[in-house]
Amino acid sequence: MPKKPILSLSILVFALAGISPAQKVTSLNNPAPDGAYVEYLLTDGTVLVQGGGCTDWWRLTPDKSGSYVKGTWKQAASLPSNYTPYATSGAVLADGRFFLTGGEYSNCGGSFTLTNQSAIFDPVKNTWTMVKPPAGWYDIGDSPAAVLPNGLFLVGRKTTKQVAALDPNTLTWTAMGSAGKSDFNAEEGWTLMPDGTILTYDVKHNPNSEIYDPSTQTWKSAGSTKANLQGPPVEGCLTYGHNHTYCPPGEVGPGILRPDGTVYATGALHQGASAGHTAVYHPAKNGIGTWTAGPDFPNGDAAGDSFAALLTNGRVLVEGDSGTLYEFDGTHLKPTAEDFGSLIVLPTGEVLIAGSAVYTSTGTYKSAWAPKITSFPSSVTRGSTYKISGTQFNGLSQAAAFGDEFGTATNYPLVRITNQATGHVFYAKTHDHSTMGVATGKTTVSTNFDVAEGTETGASSLVVVANGIPSKAVSITVQ
């Protein structure tokens, strides 16, 4: 179960042995007014965060230069007063709305409930609407979840092997098959793969891993992770609801799909181990892939129930349980800085930490990783909607993970318009993406974007951004 986060330390401790001064953490001029337990990047370029009161939500808007460090906050609508969750699952949907489900705790961490409540946020209307749970589910809690390429929101019930999919259009749930699942879904994380399957590494049945195929609604083993990623439970069985019992099987760390197609999986501190282990999954073109052991965390650290994000340079940023930030480059795991809290990749390529600071790494992306625009309107009018097409609009990865809950994937396109005369930056809200997959390759994909009324007119440049990586700019005129 997750440690309740400190709402960002925002510190650098370069004096610590092994910490690299090349990467940096920069505090926001205006940190989140009530802290930020978890962050989500909305498709209009703003960031939505859950405040310390759990029902309060806030939005960060970058300044006119596009800087989030100099950005400003405005309070968004609060959740209904009877839904006060902590340690939830959620995702930004293809239509631009945000869906929040479950919660390990209610009353902002005061009560262990594994609540089955859910709500959806409309950023245009600034409203929350409660959503009924799947039929027969009296709990959801901090369950693994992912948005499938077809836009359905898939969640695995924490206390069983059950799986259900939410249709965002109707806000109704459909029970999905889960045949072949080795153990229950508790404390596991889900990584969306380029072929639309989902990879998980088991907690209870560690060191086994599994792959779920939504098209057949079946699970199959993906083999041993080699290095054991499970950490022992921190407490005994817990009761909740009407005499229900939950016995935690332990924890694991976040897993991130990298641009080379491998998945870097991190672990909690396994019983008897001196440090948290990591492992790398190598997918096969046909059939099941293979696992190899990765580097252990330095200095006895681990990443059980912690955050990770994919940097634009292809490295994985992992937050250790100690608060140390590490970068994995495919071979080595090196400490770089110190901070603590939720991580998401911003459209600028920086990583936002708990609504209070941004992390900047070294190096840059390869051109092959970037979105490519192939069809776009040369002239747009404020207040109107347009379609734009190209390739790799969704990036190569979900680009963010936790262990089970707190998924903050950013695999969807944003549209950024820069006025050539003033240099001012404007985001056009995207919606109704043709896919929510990852690493879509040469397949043509598309999205729709709304040109905001406040966008400056005149000659401008436009880019599509996915996971912090921009396309080459195209020229447009804003009317």
Salt bridges, closest charged atoms under 4 A:
ASP44 OD2 - ARG59 NH2 2.65
ASP95 OD2 - ARG97 NH2 2.78
ASP139 OD1 - ARG157 NE 2.62
ASP142 OD1 - LYS158 NZ 2.76
ASP183 OD1 - LYS181 NZ 2.75
GLU187 OE2 - LYS158 NZ 2.62
GLU188 OE1 - LYS181 NZ 3.06
ASP202 OD1 - LYS181 NZ 3.66
GLU210 OE2 - LYS181 NZ 2.73
ASP260 OD2 - ARG258 NH1 3.14
ASP296 OD1 - HIS277 ND1 2.81
ASP321 OD1 - LYS3 NZ 3.21
GLU327 OE1 - ARG315 NH1 2.89
ASP329 OD2 - HIS332 ND1 3.74
ASP432 OD2 - HIS431 ND1 2.87
ASP450 OD1 - HIS431 NE2 2.84
GLU456 OE2 - HIS424 ND1 2.68
